[in-house]
Amino acid sequence: MKPIDSLLEITSEVFSLPDVRSNCRKIEYIEARAVTYVMLRDILGYTLAEIGRAFNKNHATILHSYNQFPYIAKYNPAVQEKYDIILSNWVNKCHSISEKLPKKYQNRLKNLEEQNKILKLSHATLQKKIKLMVWANEEMAECKFTVDDIDKIISYKTWPRKKKIDTLLHIDCAMYCNLGLDSSLKERNEVKQKSRVIYRTIKSLDETIGKSFLQSMD
């Protein structure tokens, strides 16, 4: 695929348009055409006449749109963002273009690549957090006990101490998760009182862990 065809395809995709070369006078078409004019002129070195032939327009129309692009981008910053996305995708698709990029575009592309790395890292971190949240919700859903079941949990002879403590902490977590911005002071105090009962019970199983939870409340 020729660089110009690749550019038109990417621009149409980024602007969500069927064909950038359309003569439609809607603003999104005007903006998309201006982007392609600037790239063809500044990066590939096309003459105004060559761009005009590609779009079936005269060179005066191309020149007017080319000169208006800085004002279009200033008025609508989203156009500049789309320009950067198109440039990055275009260079990645047509590696030969990177050799023709002026220094200012090379620097911009380098910055975009760095931003993309950061976004990927942020996305990966967010995915990990979501997985942990899903895991926590699943664990919470599996816990069928409440504060009223504390004595029952302690009495289970087949349960190891760790499972008893984990279950008690699940109950404690569930109580706090059910509180919201609309919860009353009375409701919050009730949860805190029940939480203290849970921590005292945990202390009977493991004094060190139980003490640390109780101290964190004071």
C-alpha positions in Angstrom: 0.0 0.0 0.0 1.3 3.5 -0.9 2.0 5.9 2.0 -0.8 8.2 0.8 -3.4 5.4 0.7 -2.3 4.2 4.1 -2.6 7.8 5.4 -6.1 8.2 4.0 -7.2 4.8 5.5 -5.9 5.6 8.9 -7.3 9.1 8.9 -10.7 7.8 7.9 -10.5 5.3 10.8 -9.5 7.8 13.4 -12.1 10.4 12.4 -14.7 7.6 11.9 -15.5 8.6 8.4 -16.2 6.4 5.3 -13.9 8.4 3.0 -11.8 11.5 3.8 -11.7 12.5 0.1 -15.5 13.1 0.2 -16.6 16.6 -0.8 -18.8 16.7 2.3 -18.7 20.1 4.0 -19.4 18.8 7.5 -16.8 20.0 10.0 -15.3 16.5 10.7 -14.6 16.1 7.0 -13.0 19.5 6.8 -10.8 18.7 9.8 -9.8 15.3 8.5 -8.9 16.7 5.1 -6.8 19.4 6.7 -4.9 16.8 8.7 -4.0 14.9 5.5 -3.0 18.0 3.6 -0.6 19.0 6.3 1.0 15.6 6.6 1.3 15.1 2.8 2.8 18.6 2.5 5.1 18.6 5.5 6.2 15.0 5.7 6.0 13.5 2.2 6.8 16.8 0.5 3.9 16.8 -1.8 3.3 19.9 -3.8 -0.1 21.7 -3.5 -0.9 20.6 -7.1 -0.1 16.9 -6.2 -2.3 17.0 -3.2 -5.1 18.7 -5.2 -5.0 15.9 -7.8 -5.3 13.3 -5.0 -8.4 15.0 -3.7 -9.7 16.4 -7.0 -9.4 20.0 -5.8 -7.5 23.0 -7.0 -4.3 24.1 -5.3 -5.9 27.3 -3.9 -8.3 25.2 -1.8 -5.5 23.0 -0.6 -3.4 26.1 0.4 -6.4 27.7 2.3 -7.0 24.5 4.3 -3.3 24.0 4.9 -2.9 27.5 6.3 -6.1 27.2 8.4 -4.9 24.0 10.2 -3.1 25.7 13.1 -6.3 27.7 13.9 -8.4 24.6 13.5 -6.2 22.7 16.0 -6.2 25.6 18.4 -9.9 26.0 18.3 -10.5 22.2 18.7 -7.6 20.5 20.6 -9.2 17.1 19.8 -8.0 17.6 16.2 -4.4 17.9 17.3 -4.8 14.7 19.4 -6.2 12.9 16.4 -3.3 14.3 14.3 -0.8 12.7 16.8 -2.6 9.4 16.7 -2.7 9.3 12.9 1.0 10.3 12.7 2.0 7.5 15.2 -0.1 4.8 13.4 1.0 6.0 10.0 4.7 5.8 10.9 4.3 2.4 12.4 2.5 1.1 9.3 4.9 2.7 6.8 8.4 2.5 8.3 9.9 4.3 5.4 8.1 7.5 6.5 10.1 7.8 9.6 13.2 8.6 7.6 11.4 11.6 6.0 10.1 13.0 9.2 11.5 16.5 10.1 13.2 16.8 13.4 10.2 18.4 15.2 8.0 15.5 14.1 10.6 12.9 15.2 10.7 14.5 18.6 6.9 14.6 18.8 6.7 10.9 17.7 9.3 10.0 20.4 7.2 11.7 23.0 4.1 9.9 21.8 5.9 6.6 22.0 6.9 7.3 25.6 3.3 8.3 26.5 2.1 5.1 24.9 4.5 3.1 27.1 3.2 4.8 30.2 -0.4 4.2 29.1 0.3 0.5 28.6 1.9 0.3 32.0 -1.0 2.1 33.6 -3.4 -0.2 31.8 -1.6 -3.3 33.0 -1.6 -2.0 36.6 -5.3 -1.2 36.4 -6.0 -4.7 35.0 -4.2 -6.2 38.0 -6.2 -4.1 40.4 -9.4 -5.1 38.8 -8.5 -8.8 39.0 -7.7 -8.3 42.7 -11.1 -6.6 43.2 -12.9 -9.4 41.4 -11.1 -11.9 43.5 -12.0 -10.0 46.6 -15.7 -9.9 45.6 -15.7 -13.6 44.8 -14.1 -14.3 48.2 -16.7 -12.1 49.9 -19.5 -13.8 48.1 -18.3 -17.2 49.3 -18.3 -16.1 52.9 -21.8 -16.9 54.2 -21.2 -16.1 57.8 -22.1 -13.0 59.9 -21.1 -11.6 63.3 -23.8 -13.8 64.8 -21.8 -16.9 63.7 -18.6 -16.0 65.6 -19.2 -18.7 68.3 -20.1 -21.2 65.6 -16.8 -20.5 63.7 -14.7 -20.8 66.8 -16.3 -24.1 67.7 -15.4 -25.8 64.4 -12.9 -28.4 65.4 -12.0 -29.4 61.8 -11.1 -25.8 60.9 -7.4 -24.8 61.3 -6.8 -21.5 63.1 -5.9 -19.7 59.9 -9.2 -20.5 58.3 -11.1 -19.2 61.3 -9.1 -16.0 61.3 -9.6 -15.5 57.6 -13.3 -16.1 57.9 -13.6 -13.6 60.7 -11.7 -11.0 58.7 -14.0 -11.6 55.7 -17.0 -10.9 57.9 -15.3 -7.7 59.2 -14.5 -6.6 55.6 -18.1 -7.3 54.5 -19.5 -5.0 57.2 -17.3 -2.1 56.2 -18.0 -2.7 52.5 -21.7 -2.4 53.1 -21.2 1.1 54.6 -21.7 4.0 52.3 -21.8 7.8 52.2 -25.4 7.7 53.2 -24.7 5.5 56.3 -25.7 7.1 59.5 -23.3 7.7 62.5 -25.3 5.1 64.4 -24.7 2.5 61.7 -21.0 3.3 61.6 -20.7 2.9 65.3 -22.5 -0.4 65.3 -20.1 -1.7 62.7 -17.1 -0.5 64.8 -18.5 -2.3 67.9 -19.0 -5.5 66.0 -15.5 -5.1 64.4 -14.0 -4.9 67.9 -15.8 -8.1 68.9 -14.3 -9.8 65.9 -10.8 -8.6 66.7 -11.1 -9.7 70.3 -12.1 -13.2 69.0 -9.1 -13.2 66.6 -6.9 -12.3 69.6 -8.1 -15.4 71.4 -6.8 -17.4 68.4 -3.6 -15.3 67.8 -2.8 -12.7 70.4 -0.3 -10.8 68.2 -2.6 -10.4 65.2 -5.6 -9.7 67.4 -3.7 -7.0 69.4 -2.5 -5.3 66.2 -6.1 -5.0 64.9 -7.4 -3.7 68.2 -4.6 -1.1 68.4 -5.3 0.1 64.9 -8.9 1.0 66.1 -7.7 3.1 69.0 
